[in-house]
Amino acid sequence: MKRRTFDGLASLIGLMLAVVLLVAAGLLNWGASFASDTLKSQLSSQNITIPAQTGNPKQSADVTKFFADNGGKIMTTGKQAQMYADHFIGFHLSGMPTYEEASTASRAAASALAADPTNADLQKKASSTAALVDTVFKGTMLRGTLLTAYAFGFMGSIASIGAVATGIGGLLFLLLALLGYLHLRRTDEHAAI
């Protein structure tokens, strides 16, 4: 095979790889921007203010610092959502029964009340267990939603890193392809591999 033919093919393949990698970098960057913008707009529209303290006396110093630094701010980032979900909501939910436990207790209280509807103690217990189910459900759902937002933001961060790495790879292949074409011009027409 002639050296010029080989150099031409190698440079063409490098150029095609550069185009593919640069397009992939653009798409990854678009995905990262979409994730970041969507996360910020969706979280800020909820108008959740981060408290300055979680109420947990046993939390680590970095958690205490995070809440002190972010206290009073409106939640807009995945990290804020994760910290609020795990260290504020999670802490308060840890002192409550699980949704299943609360729901089972509420159904039992409702059944007991159905058997004796005029009993004031049973009415009070049915009401309090139903309220507990409502609180646990809302807290668990909000925590899950915020952790999903955190995951979405984290994937956006990974896409951003991927965009940079892929873009650098694409530029490197573009440079190598251009150098290959320059080398092709200097290669003797009759040289063989």
HELIX and SHEET records of a PDB file:
HELIX    1   1 ARG A    3  GLN A   46  1                                  44    
HELIX    2   2 ALA A   61  ASN A   70  1                                  10    
HELIX    3   3 GLY A   78  MET A   83  1                                   6    
HELIX    4   4 TYR A   84  ILE A   89  3                                   6    
HELIX    5   5 GLY A   90  SER A   94  1                                   5    
HELIX    6   6 TYR A   99  ALA A  115  1                                  17    
HELIX    7   7 ALA A  120  ARG A  186  1                                  67    
END                                                                             
